[in-house]
């Protein structure tokens, strides 16, 4: 069973790598951002030298960190930009960094889409349960015109510029009571969820009892039976050692947990065109490497660590998964009515299914 599980993940990794090689013509430094100049490296002297403070609340052991480093390396080699990168929450939590980036006290942040929920509900469209279920589709969605329309609107409303995208790991169910094989298995389970009114409503519709626990306290909550389980991703189960206090992991493609790479808009507008091009190209390179290499490889390690601890895996698929989708569709329709841009994104994502 362990060998089969890892073999499946290896096959998925190869498929993702081939997808990106095909899409990029075999050149990992090409960009799909639009307007990215191939002459960025030749324009290293254009514009005054710039220093950027870039914050990330996430762990430096996570795949997103590696992607950010690729972006930084590209920017520093191909422009007169220098970057002071601070991960592991050194600059505060995501709410703190959101305030700092809007105030302009720092220039760049990597934050999850859920950190925008205080200011807008547009980004919740990317986390509608069961709408985006794998990394290939997610990358297509995040780099689509429909997504860009949302990025532009949020940026205009908040004084920000979305310069890149990332991902922290597809969400799934993990718990200590029983494998989740159907909607009925969720009934009454106390599940820790990411902070989201939308997600809380969906989990209640599915019969679970959602509980909000700070991310850093989830291990203890699992260990002390404060919660029965969690909706989470393999990356966090591994990085935060949750596999030491979990029995069952049920994969279903619940929803992605995207990252937004964000700059202060006034700062962005003050950069030269060549500096902007170098940033966009670097961010795009990081995203390509994240989705095709860092994230799937990290999940292979995560699954192996879980199985070494005796964690049992199952996959919810077919008619059993469709039961979950049918319940979640009500929420999709509610969000369609919130904004035409969200409706366009949902329709586009459904078309990829």
C-alpha positions as CSV (number, residue, x, y, z in Angstrom):
1,X,0.0,0.0,0.0
2,X,2.8,2.4,0.9
3,X,4.7,1.7,-2.3
4,X,1.5,2.1,-4.4
5,X,0.7,5.5,-2.7
6,X,4.2,6.9,-3.4
7,X,4.2,5.5,-6.9
8,X,0.9,7.3,-7.6
9,X,2.4,10.6,-6.3
10,X,5.5,10.1,-8.4
11,X,3.4,9.6,-11.5
12,X,1.5,12.8,-10.7
13,X,4.7,14.7,-10.3
14,X,6.0,13.6,-13.7
15,X,2.7,14.6,-15.2
16,X,2.9,18.1,-13.7
17,X,6.5,18.5,-14.9
18,X,5.5,17.5,-18.4
19,X,2.6,19.9,-18.3
20,X,4.8,22.9,-17.5
21,X,7.6,21.9,-19.9
22,X,5.0,21.7,-22.7
23,X,3.3,25.0,-21.7
24,X,6.6,26.8,-21.4
25,X,8.3,25.3,-24.4
26,X,10.9,23.7,-22.2
27,X,12.1,27.0,-20.9
28,X,11.5,27.3,-17.1
29,X,12.3,31.0,-17.0
30,X,9.7,32.0,-19.6
31,X,6.7,33.9,-18.3
32,X,3.0,33.8,-18.9
33,X,2.4,37.0,-16.9
34,X,2.0,39.1,-20.1
35,X,4.2,42.1,-20.8
36,X,7.3,40.5,-19.3
37,X,10.3,41.6,-21.2
38,X,12.9,39.1,-22.4
39,X,15.5,41.9,-22.1
40,X,15.2,42.3,-18.3
41,X,18.7,40.9,-17.8
42,X,20.1,43.4,-20.2
43,X,18.4,46.3,-18.5
44,X,20.0,45.7,-15.1
45,X,20.9,49.4,-14.7
46,X,17.5,50.8,-15.6
47,X,15.9,52.7,-12.7
48,X,17.4,53.6,-9.4
49,X,18.6,50.6,-7.3
50,X,15.8,49.3,-5.1
51,X,15.7,47.3,-1.9
52,X,12.6,45.2,-1.0
53,X,11.6,43.9,2.3
54,X,9.6,40.7,1.7
55,X,7.7,39.0,4.5
56,X,6.2,35.5,4.7
57,X,4.4,34.1,7.8
58,X,4.9,30.6,6.5
59,X,7.6,28.1,7.5
60,X,10.9,28.1,5.7
61,X,10.6,24.4,5.5
62,X,7.5,24.6,3.2
63,X,7.6,24.5,-0.6
64,X,6.4,28.1,-1.0
65,X,9.7,29.2,0.6
66,X,11.7,27.5,-2.2
67,X,9.5,29.1,-4.9
68,X,10.0,32.5,-3.3
69,X,13.8,31.9,-3.3
70,X,13.7,31.2,-7.0
71,X,11.9,34.4,-7.6
72,X,14.4,36.4,-5.5
73,X,17.4,34.8,-7.3
74,X,16.0,35.7,-10.6
75,X,15.2,39.3,-9.6
76,X,18.6,39.9,-8.1
77,X,20.4,38.4,-11.1
78,X,18.4,40.2,-13.7
79,X,17.8,43.7,-12.2
80,X,19.3,46.1,-9.7
81,X,16.8,44.9,-7.0
82,X,18.0,43.5,-3.7
83,X,15.7,41.6,-1.4
84,X,15.6,41.2,2.4
85,X,13.4,38.0,2.8
86,X,11.9,37.3,6.2
87,X,10.0,34.0,6.6
88,X,8.8,32.1,9.7
89,X,6.6,34.9,10.9
90,X,9.5,37.2,11.7
91,X,7.5,40.3,10.6
92,X,4.3,39.1,12.3
93,X,1.2,37.1,11.4
94,X,-0.6,37.5,8.1
95,X,-3.0,40.0,9.5
96,X,0.0,42.1,10.6
97,X,1.7,41.8,7.3
98,X,-1.5,42.7,5.4
99,X,-1.7,46.0,7.4
100,X,2.1,46.6,6.8
101,X,1.8,46.1,3.0
102,X,-1.2,48.4,2.8
103,X,0.6,51.0,4.9
104,X,3.7,50.7,2.7
105,X,6.0,49.9,5.7
106,X,7.1,46.7,3.8
107,X,7.2,46.3,0.1
108,X,6.2,42.7,-0.6
109,X,4.5,39.8,1.2
110,X,3.5,36.2,0.6
111,X,0.1,35.7,2.2
112,X,-2.7,33.1,1.8
113,X,-5.9,34.2,0.1
114,X,-7.8,33.7,3.4
115,X,-5.8,36.7,4.9
116,X,-7.8,38.9,2.6
117,X,-11.2,37.9,4.0
118,X,-11.2,40.9,6.4
119,X,-11.2,43.2,3.4
120,X,-13.0,41.4,0.6
121,X,-14.9,38.1,-0.2
122,X,-13.6,38.0,-3.8
123,X,-10.7,35.7,-2.9
124,X,-13.0,33.1,-1.3
125,X,-13.9,32.1,-4.8
126,X,-10.6,30.3,-5.1
127,X,-11.4,28.2,-2.0
128,X,-14.9,27.1,-2.8
129,X,-14.9,23.5,-1.7
130,X,-14.7,20.9,-4.5
131,X,-14.5,23.5,-7.3
132,X,-10.7,23.2,-7.9
133,X,-9.5,19.7,-7.0
134,X,-5.9,19.3,-8.4
135,X,-2.8,21.4,-9.1
136,X,-3.0,21.3,-12.8
137,X,-6.5,22.9,-12.8
138,X,-5.5,25.2,-10.1
139,X,-2.5,26.6,-12.0
140,X,-4.8,27.1,-15.0
141,X,-7.4,28.9,-12.9
142,X,-4.8,31.1,-11.1
143,X,-3.2,32.2,-14.4
144,X,-6.5,32.8,-16.2
145,X,-8.1,36.1,-17.3
146,X,-10.9,35.4,-14.9
147,X,-8.5,35.3,-12.0
148,X,-6.6,38.4,-13.2
149,X,-9.9,40.3,-13.2
150,X,-10.3,39.5,-9.5
151,X,-6.6,40.3,-8.8
152,X,-7.0,43.7,-10.4
153,X,-10.2,44.5,-8.5
154,X,-8.8,43.6,-5.1
155,X,-5.6,45.4,-5.9
156,X,-7.5,48.6,-6.9
157,X,-9.7,48.4,-3.8
158,X,-6.8,47.8,-1.3
159,X,-3.9,49.7,-2.9
160,X,-2.0,46.5,-3.8
161,X,-0.5,44.8,-6.8
162,X,-0.8,41.0,-7.1
163,X,2.6,40.1,-8.7
164,X,2.5,36.3,-8.4
165,X,0.7,33.2,-7.2
166,X,1.6,30.2,-5.1
167,X,0.0,27.3,-3.3
168,X,0.3,25.7,0.2
169,X,-1.3,22.4,-0.5
170,X,-4.7,20.9,-1.5
171,X,-6.9,20.4,1.5
172,X,-8.2,17.0,2.7
173,X,-9.8,15.5,5.8
174,X,-7.7,14.1,8.6
175,X,-8.9,12.8,11.9
176,X,-8.6,10.3,14.8
177,X,-12.1,8.7,14.8
178,X,-12.6,6.9,11.4
179,X,-11.8,7.1,7.7
180,X,-14.0,9.5,5.9
181,X,-15.6,7.6,3.0
182,X,-18.9,9.4,2.7
183,X,-20.7,12.5,3.9
184,X,-22.3,10.4,6.7
185,X,-18.8,9.8,8.2
186,X,-18.4,13.5,8.9
187,X,-21.5,13.7,11.1
188,X,-20.7,15.1,14.5
189,X,-16.9,15.2,14.0
190,X,-15.3,18.3,15.6
191,X,-13.0,19.5,12.8
192,X,-10.6,22.3,13.0
193,X,-11.1,24.5,9.9
194,X,-9.3,27.5,8.5
195,X,-10.9,30.8,9.5
196,X,-13.7,31.4,6.9
197,X,-17.4,32.0,7.3
198,X,-17.9,30.4,3.9
199,X,-16.0,27.3,4.9
200,X,-17.8,27.1,8.2
201,X,-21.1,27.1,6.5
202,X,-20.1,24.3,4.1
203,X,-18.7,22.1,6.9
204,X,-22.0,22.5,8.8
205,X,-23.9,21.6,5.6
206,X,-21.8,18.4,5.4
207,X,-22.7,17.5,9.0
208,X,-19.4,18.3,10.7
209,X,-18.9,20.5,13.7
210,X,-16.4,23.1,12.6
211,X,-14.0,24.6,15.2
212,X,-11.6,27.5,14.8
213,X,-8.2,26.9,16.4
214,X,-5.1,29.0,15.7
215,X,-2.8,27.2,13.3
216,X,0.1,27.0,15.8
217,X,-2.2,25.3,18.4
218,X,-3.7,22.6,16.2
219,X,-1.1,19.9,17.2
220,X,-2.0,20.3,20.9
221,X,-5.7,20.4,20.1
222,X,-5.4,17.1,18.3
223,X,-3.2,15.6,21.0
224,X,-5.7,16.6,23.8
225,X,-8.8,15.6,21.8
226,X,-10.1,19.2,21.8
227,X,-10.8,18.4,18.1
228,X,-11.4,15.1,16.4
229,X,-9.6,16.1,13.3
230,X,-9.0,18.9,10.7
231,X,-9.4,19.9,7.2
232,X,-5.8,20.5,6.2
233,X,-3.1,19.8,3.6
234,X,-0.3,17.2,3.5
235,X,2.3,20.0,3.6
236,X,1.1,21.2,7.0
237,X,0.6,17.7,8.4
238,X,4.2,17.1,7.6
239,X,5.7,20.5,8.5
240,X,3.8,20.8,11.8
241,X,4.2,17.1,12.7
242,X,0.5,16.5,12.9
243,X,1.1,12.9,11.6
244,X,2.3,12.1,15.1
245,X,-1.2,12.7,16.5
246,X,-3.4,11.6,13.5
247,X,-4.8,8.2,12.5
248,X,-6.6,8.7,9.2
249,X,-6.1,10.9,6.1
250,X,-8.9,11.0,3.6
251,X,-8.0,12.6,0.3
252,X,-10.8,14.3,-1.7
253,X,-9.5,17.5,-3.4
254,X,-11.4,19.6,-0.9
255,X,-10.0,23.0,-2.0
256,X,-6.7,24.6,-2.7
257,X,-4.9,27.0,-0.3
258,X,-3.4,29.6,-2.7
259,X,-0.8,32.2,-1.8
260,X,-0.8,35.7,-3.2
261,X,2.6,37.4,-3.8
262,X,1.7,41.0,-3.1
263,X,3.4,44.4,-3.4
264,X,2.3,47.8,-2.2
265,X,0.8,49.6,-5.3
266,X,2.5,52.9,-4.8
267,X,5.8,51.2,-4.4
268,X,5.1,49.1,-7.6
269,X,4.2,52.2,-9.6
270,X,7.5,53.8,-8.6
271,X,9.5,51.0,-10.1
272,X,10.9,51.2,-13.7
273,X,9.3,49.1,-16.4
274,X,12.4,46.8,-16.4
275,X,12.3,46.3,-12.7
276,X,8.6,45.4,-12.9
277,X,9.4,43.0,-15.7
278,X,12.1,41.3,-13.7
279,X,9.8,40.9,-10.7
280,X,6.9,39.4,-12.8
281,X,9.3,37.0,-14.6
282,X,10.9,35.9,-11.3
283,X,7.5,35.4,-9.6
284,X,6.3,33.4,-12.6
285,X,9.4,31.2,-12.5
286,X,8.8,30.5,-8.8
287,X,5.2,29.5,-9.4
288,X,6.1,27.1,-12.2
289,X,8.7,25.4,-10.1
290,X,6.4,25.3,-7.1
291,X,3.5,23.6,-8.9
292,X,5.7,21.3,-11.1
293,X,8.4,20.3,-8.6
294,X,8.5,21.6,-5.1
295,X,5.0,21.0,-4.0
296,X,4.5,17.4,-5.4
297,X,7.9,16.3,-4.2
298,X,7.2,17.6,-0.7
299,X,3.9,15.8,-0.6
300,X,5.7,12.5,-1.5
301,X,7.9,13.1,1.6
302,X,4.9,13.9,3.7
303,X,3.0,10.8,2.7
304,X,6.0,8.6,3.4
305,X,6.4,10.2,6.9
306,X,2.7,9.7,7.7
307,X,2.8,6.0,6.6
308,X,5.9,5.4,8.7
309,X,3.9,6.5,11.7
310,X,1.0,4.2,10.7
311,X,-1.4,6.8,9.4
312,X,-4.0,5.2,7.2
313,X,-4.9,6.7,3.8
314,X,-8.0,6.5,1.6
315,X,-9.3,8.4,-1.3
316,X,-12.9,9.6,-1.7
317,X,-13.9,9.4,-5.3
318,X,-16.7,8.5,-7.7
319,X,-20.3,8.6,-6.4
320,X,-19.1,9.1,-2.8
321,X,-17.2,12.3,-3.8
322,X,-20.1,13.5,-5.9
323,X,-22.3,13.5,-2.8
324,X,-20.0,16.1,-1.2
325,X,-19.9,18.1,-4.5
326,X,-23.7,18.2,-4.7
327,X,-24.0,19.7,-1.2
328,X,-21.3,22.3,-1.9
329,X,-22.9,23.4,-5.1
330,X,-25.4,25.5,-3.1
331,X,-22.5,27.7,-1.9
332,X,-21.1,28.0,-5.4
333,X,-24.4,29.4,-6.5
334,X,-24.5,31.8,-3.6
335,X,-21.1,33.1,-4.5
336,X,-22.0,33.5,-8.2
337,X,-24.6,36.1,-7.1
338,X,-22.0,38.1,-5.1
339,X,-20.0,39.4,-8.0
340,X,-20.0,38.8,-11.8
341,X,-16.2,38.3,-11.6
342,X,-16.7,35.4,-9.2
343,X,-19.4,34.0,-11.5
344,X,-16.9,34.1,-14.4
345,X,-14.2,32.3,-12.3
346,X,-16.6,29.6,-11.2
347,X,-17.9,29.0,-14.7
348,X,-14.3,28.9,-16.1
349,X,-13.2,26.4,-13.3
350,X,-16.2,24.2,-13.9
351,X,-15.4,24.1,-17.6
352,X,-12.0,22.6,-16.7
353,X,-13.6,19.7,-14.9
